[in-house]
Amino acid sequence: MIRAFLGIALPPDIRGALQVQQFLLPLPRKVEPETLHLTLVFLGDCPEPALEAAHEGFQTLRSPGLTLSLQGLGLFGKDKPRVAWAGVSPSPPLLALQAKAETIARRAGCPLDARKYHPHVTLGRFHPPAPPDAMRLERAIAMGAGFTAGPWQVPDLTLWQSRPGGKTLRYDVLATYPLA
């Protein structure tokens, strides 16, 4: 079994803009800047034959001229926030690409998450903070509602393996797929 996901690596200037937001937010635990990315499909703990089949399918994905930008900040977890994120500006080409990638992974036999896709870049993952800290975080997120970064051209997709690495996750590149 290999824990893996398909996503989009972020250019240095976009990662830099996200680091500024991480600094401005009272996040209990931040995602390491070098691991910031946009996930398209989380494959979960995938059997190696299924991952190989997904890899072969991902090689067929094309979306020349895919341009993305980031817009807004938010929290997952409703009244008990556990993830802070930066949103992706609406992009029908991104949603179409994600749907194709998800179909490929599902047909390959990877155990996909059933949740609806919500394009975002995770800035921090944490246990729900105490009410006063949660209120401070929610205020800071609301103040960052006007955040934007980009646009940038997406040249390729990346298949990463996710490995525990102490307090954080480590991501190893398994393959890269050009979009043009």
N, C-alpha and C positions, 0 to 999 in steps of 0.2 A: 504494500500500500504506500502510495506517495500522496502527501497532502499538497495540493497544487491549485493555482489559479491563473487565469488569463487576464492580462490587463495592459494598461498603457503607462509607460514610464513618463515621468514629467521632466521637462527641460529645466536647467538650473535656475533660470529667472523665475519660473513658476514656483519651484520649490522654495526659492528665497522669499517670495511674497507670502507663501504659506507659513514659513518659519516666523515671519513678522506677526502673523495672526496667532500662531501658537504662543509667542511671547506675550501678546496683548491679552490673551485669555487666561483666566485662573484655572488652568487644567490640572487636575490631580495627577495625571500621567499623560505625557505627550508621546506621540509616535515619533520614532527617530527620523530626522529630516531625510536621510539617505534612503529610507524605505517608503517615503510618500509616493503614492501611485493611484491610479484610477482602475478599480477592478471591473472587468467586464463579466466574467463568469468564475465563481468560486466552485472548484471541482471537488472539494472535500478530500477525504481519504480515498483515493482512486486506485483500484487495482492496476498494476502495471500494463496488462494488455489493453485495458480500457483507456488508459492515459496515452498509450502508443496510438490507438485508433483516433483519439481526439487530436493528437499531434498531427497525424496525417490529414485530418479534416481541416484543422486550423491553417494548414499550408495553402488551402484553397481560398481563404478569405481575402477579399479585396475591397478597398474603399478609398480610391485615390482622391486626394484633395480634402481629406477629413481635417477640419479645423475646429478646435474647441476653445472654450474660455470658461473661467470659473466665475461664479456669481453667488454671493450670499453665504451665510453661515447657519448652522442649525445643530440640533441635538436629537439623538435617538434615545428613546426610553421614557417619553412623556413626562410624568410627574417624578420619575426616578431616572434622571439622565445617566447614561453609561457610555455614550459615544458622542464626541463633537466632530463636526464635519464641515467641509467647504463644498458648496453645491456646484454643479456643472450647468452652464447655460443651456436652455433647451436646444437639442440637436437631433432632428429626425434621422440624419445619417448614422449618428452614434447608436440610437435605439435600434435601427435596422441591423447594424453590425452586431450589436449585442445579442439580438434575437437569433441571428444566424449562428453565432458562436455557441449560444445556449443549446440550439437544436443539434449541432455537431456533438457537443459534450454529452447530451442526453442520449443520442443514438449510439454513442461509443460505450455507454454504460457507466458513466461517472455519476456518483450520488450527489446531485445538485440540490441546492437550497430551494425550498418552495416559495420563498418570499418574492414579492414583486420587485423588479429591478429599480433601484433609485440611484442614479449616477451621482457619485460623491467621492471626495478624497477624505479619508479618515485622518483627523488631526490629533485625536486622543481617545484612548480606551481606559475605562476606570470603573471602579465600583461606585454605585450611586453615592454622591457626597451627602453630608449632613445638610438639613434644610437651609441653614444660613449660607453655606458654601454653594449649594445648588442655586439659590437665589442670586448670588453674586455671579455665578457662571451664566445663568439665564440672562441677566442684565448685560453682561459683556457680549454675549452672542447677539442680543438685540441691537447693541451699539455697532456691531460689525455687520449688520444686515446689508449695508451698501458695499461690502467687499467685492472687488472684481480683480481678475488677473487674466492676462492673455489679450488677444487670441494667440494660439500657436498651432502650427501644422503638425499632425500626427504622422510620422513616417512609417511606424511599425507597431506591432503588438508583441508582447512578451509573455512567455509561459514561465512562471516562477514556481519553485518548490518552497513551501513554507516550513521552517524548522524552528522548534523552540530554541532560544538562545539565552537562557537565564531569565531576566525580567522582561526581555523583549523578544520579538520574533526575528528570525534571520531569513532573508529571501535569497535563494540561489537561482540564477537564470538557467532554465533548461533549454529554451529555444526562443528565437526571435523570428517574426513573420512580417516581411515587408508588405505594406498595404497597396503599393502601386504595381 
